[in-house]
Amino acid sequence: MAIIVFSEPIVSVEWLHSNLDAENLIILDASINKVGGGDNDLKSELQIPKSLFFDLKEAFSDVSAPFPTTFPSEKQFTLEAQNLGVNSDSAIVIYDDKGIYSSARAWWIFKAMGHNNVAVLNGGLPKWIDAGFGSEFKREYKLTQGNFIAQYNPEYMKFFDDVKQASSQKSHKIIDARSEARFKSLEPEPRIGLRSGTIPNSLNLPFEDLLEDYQLISKDLIETKFKSLANKEEAIIFSCGSGITACVLALGAELSGYKNISVYDGSWTEWGSLVPE
């Protein structure tokens, strides 16, 4: 059987269907509910066959932290990845049930923890089902304990003090993935009690602008959108509501050839909570 090594950060549902039996392939379902709910249907009860659940909210977050979906420690990530059967040579495909949403966050965490042979399924579960490929009701699979050991690369993640400095010194382009209405405080934040606003000196590129019919728009169109905000030599920090959809922008940026990119872990939930109006 073939050993998979990814050359790009996304794969198609057709590619995955053709490579389901690859020796080193692991398929992870990183689906989560959106803040505010109202987004779930039957697809949430289904999965791609042989998928393992990547528990972004609990197993792969620091649940002791004050803000949601906080970046985990090396130790925690190593333990939980090994529990999923992840080896150092595993080829990991990550998807979610909304197209491309939380799968990008799981992809980014793997890269930050030193596992680069990882890709997002373009279009996720909706495109898999639309293509007529088989799905199953969610069930648990158990793989042999893996041997992957995380090695955190701090260049991937930014935290409050980093972003505060970058904002005041304008050392990075800070690009916010929230909707234009949220970015401009024209509609309230979906998280109860969180104020509206923006990080000073930040720009807006809604993550949904990179998506059409559940999947990424063309690489050329994505690159055009990024070029209007930052060139490829500039350092970029992506932000959003809670560090989830910022990773969709990171995915698009990497696909477009941007290298000096990072994600603000706490994003607006942290900034809006810690910095008064």
C-alpha positions in Angstrom: 0.0 0.0 0.0 1.1 3.5 -0.7 2.7 5.8 1.9 1.2 9.3 1.7 3.2 12.5 1.9 1.3 15.7 1.3 2.6 18.4 -1.0 -0.3 20.9 -0.3 -2.3 21.7 2.8 -5.6 20.5 1.2 -6.9 17.4 -0.5 -10.1 16.8 -2.4 -12.8 14.3 -1.5 -12.0 12.4 -4.6 -8.4 12.1 -3.6 -9.4 10.8 -0.1 -11.8 8.3 -1.5 -9.1 6.9 -3.8 -6.6 6.7 -0.9 -8.7 5.4 2.0 -6.6 2.3 2.3 -3.2 4.0 2.4 -1.0 2.5 5.0 -0.2 5.6 7.0 -3.5 7.5 6.6 -5.5 8.7 9.6 -8.8 10.5 9.1 -9.9 12.9 11.8 -13.3 14.5 12.4 -12.7 17.9 14.1 -16.3 19.1 13.9 -17.6 21.5 16.6 -20.7 23.5 17.0 -20.7 27.2 16.1 -21.1 29.7 18.9 -24.8 30.5 19.1 -25.9 27.1 17.6 -28.5 26.7 15.0 -26.1 25.2 12.5 -26.5 21.5 13.0 -28.4 19.0 10.9 -28.2 15.3 10.1 -24.7 15.6 8.8 -23.5 16.1 12.4 -24.6 12.5 13.1 -22.6 11.1 10.2 -18.9 10.6 9.5 -16.5 9.4 6.8 -15.8 5.7 7.4 -13.0 4.9 9.8 -12.9 8.5 11.1 -11.5 9.2 14.6 -12.9 12.1 16.6 -10.5 15.0 17.2 -12.0 16.6 20.3 -11.0 20.2 19.7 -12.9 21.5 22.7 -11.7 19.1 25.4 -8.9 16.7 24.6 -7.0 19.2 22.4 -7.6 22.4 24.4 -6.4 23.6 27.8 -9.7 23.4 29.5 -8.3 25.0 32.7 -7.8 28.3 30.7 -10.3 31.1 31.0 -11.0 31.3 27.3 -12.4 28.7 24.9 -10.3 26.3 22.7 -7.1 27.4 24.3 -3.9 26.0 22.8 -2.8 22.8 24.6 0.6 21.9 26.1 3.1 19.7 24.3 2.5 17.0 26.9 -1.3 17.1 26.5 -1.1 17.1 22.7 1.4 14.2 22.7 -0.8 12.1 24.9 -4.1 12.8 23.1 -2.5 12.4 19.6 -1.0 9.1 20.6 -4.4 8.0 22.0 -5.7 8.5 18.4 -3.0 6.3 17.0 -0.9 9.1 15.5 2.6 8.1 14.6 5.5 10.3 13.5 5.0 9.1 9.9 1.2 9.4 9.9 -0.5 11.2 7.0 -3.4 13.0 8.6 -6.5 14.3 6.8 -8.8 16.5 8.9 -12.4 17.4 8.1 -15.5 18.9 9.7 -19.2 18.8 9.0 -19.5 22.5 7.9 -17.1 22.4 4.9 -14.0 24.1 6.2 -14.4 25.5 9.7 -12.9 23.9 12.7 -10.8 21.5 10.6 -8.4 24.3 9.8 -7.8 24.9 13.6 -6.9 21.2 14.1 -4.6 21.3 11.0 -2.8 24.4 12.4 -2.4 22.8 15.8 -0.8 19.8 14.3 1.7 22.0 12.4 2.4 24.0 15.5 3.2 20.8 17.3 5.7 19.7 14.7 3.5 17.3 12.6 3.6 18.7 9.1 2.2 15.7 7.1 -1.3 16.9 7.6 -4.0 18.3 5.2 -7.6 19.6 5.4 -10.3 17.9 3.4 -11.5 20.6 1.0 -15.3 20.8 1.4 -15.3 18.5 4.4 -18.2 16.1 5.1 -20.8 18.1 3.0 -18.7 17.7 -0.2 -18.0 14.0 0.6 -21.7 13.3 0.8 -22.5 15.4 -2.2 -19.9 13.4 -4.2 -21.9 10.2 -3.4 -19.2 8.7 -1.2 -20.3 6.4 1.6 -20.8 7.7 5.2 -21.7 6.0 8.4 -23.4 7.0 11.6 -20.8 8.1 14.2 -19.0 5.3 15.9 -15.7 4.9 17.7 -12.7 3.3 16.3 -9.6 2.5 18.3 -6.1 2.4 16.7 -2.9 1.1 18.3 -1.2 3.7 20.5 0.8 6.0 18.4 4.4 7.2 18.8 4.2 10.8 17.8 5.9 13.2 20.2 5.0 16.9 19.9 7.7 19.6 19.5 6.0 23.0 19.7 7.1 25.7 17.3 6.3 29.0 18.9 6.3 30.8 15.6 2.9 29.4 14.9 0.9 30.9 17.8 0.7 34.4 19.2 -0.7 35.3 22.6 -2.1 38.4 24.3 1.2 40.2 25.0 2.6 39.3 21.5 -0.5 40.8 19.8 -0.6 43.9 22.1 3.0 44.6 21.1 2.4 43.9 17.4 -0.7 46.2 17.5 1.1 49.1 19.1 4.3 48.8 17.1 2.6 47.9 13.8 5.2 45.1 13.5 2.8 42.7 11.9 -0.3 42.9 9.8 -3.1 41.7 12.0 -5.9 40.3 9.9 -9.3 39.5 11.5 -11.4 36.6 10.1 -14.7 37.7 11.6 -17.6 39.0 9.4 -17.4 42.6 8.3 -20.5 43.4 10.4 -18.8 42.1 13.6 -15.5 43.7 12.7 -17.2 47.1 12.3 -19.3 46.6 15.4 -22.5 46.7 13.4 -23.8 43.5 14.9 -23.1 42.0 18.4 -20.7 39.2 19.1 -22.4 35.8 19.3 -20.6 35.0 22.6 -22.9 36.2 25.4 -21.3 39.1 27.4 -18.5 39.8 25.0 -18.2 43.4 23.8 -17.9 44.4 20.2 -14.8 46.0 18.7 -11.5 45.4 16.9 -7.9 45.1 17.8 -6.2 48.4 17.0 -4.5 48.6 13.6 -6.1 45.3 12.4 -7.6 44.6 9.0 -10.6 42.5 8.0 -10.8 39.5 5.7 -13.9 37.4 6.6 -13.0 33.8 6.4 -16.2 33.1 4.4 -14.8 35.2 1.6 -12.3 32.3 1.0 -15.1 29.8 0.7 -17.8 28.9 -1.9 -20.1 25.9 -1.8 -18.3 24.5 1.3 -14.8 24.6 -0.2 -12.0 27.0 -0.8 -12.2 29.3 -3.8 -9.4 29.0 -6.4 -5.8 29.6 -5.3 -5.5 32.6 -7.6 -8.6 34.3 -6.1 -7.3 33.6 -2.6 -3.9 35.1 -3.4 -5.6 38.2 -4.9 -7.5 38.7 -1.6 -4.4 38.4 0.5 -2.3 40.6 -1.8 -4.7 43.5 -1.2 -3.9 43.4 2.5 -0.3 42.2 2.8 2.7 41.1 0.7 4.4 37.8 1.2 7.4 39.3 3.0 5.3 40.8 5.8 4.7 39.1 9.1 1.0 38.3 9.6 -1.1 37.5 12.6 -4.6 36.1 12.0 -7.3 36.6 14.5 -11.0 35.9 14.7 -13.6 35.3 17.5 -11.8 32.5 19.4 -8.9 31.3 17.3 -11.0 28.9 15.1 -11.7 30.7 11.8 -8.4 32.6 11.9 -6.9 29.2 11.0 -9.0 29.2 7.8 -7.2 32.3 6.8 -3.9 30.7 7.7 -4.8 27.7 5.5 -5.6 30.1 2.6 -2.4 32.0 3.2 -0.2 28.9 3.2 -1.9 27.7 0.1 -1.0 31.1 -1.5 2.7 30.9 -0.5 2.7 33.1 2.6 5.3 31.8 5.1 5.6 34.3 7.9 2.1 33.7 9.4 0.8 33.0 12.9 -2.6 32.8 14.7 -3.7 34.7 17.8 -4.9 32.0 20.1 -7.3 33.9 22.2 -8.4 36.2 19.4 -11.3 38.7 20.0 -12.7 36.7 22.9 -9.6 37.3 24.9 -8.8 40.8 23.6 -12.3 42.1 24.1 -12.4 40.6 27.6 -9.0 42.0 28.8 -9.0 45.4 27.0 -11.7 47.8 28.0 -13.4 50.0 25.3 
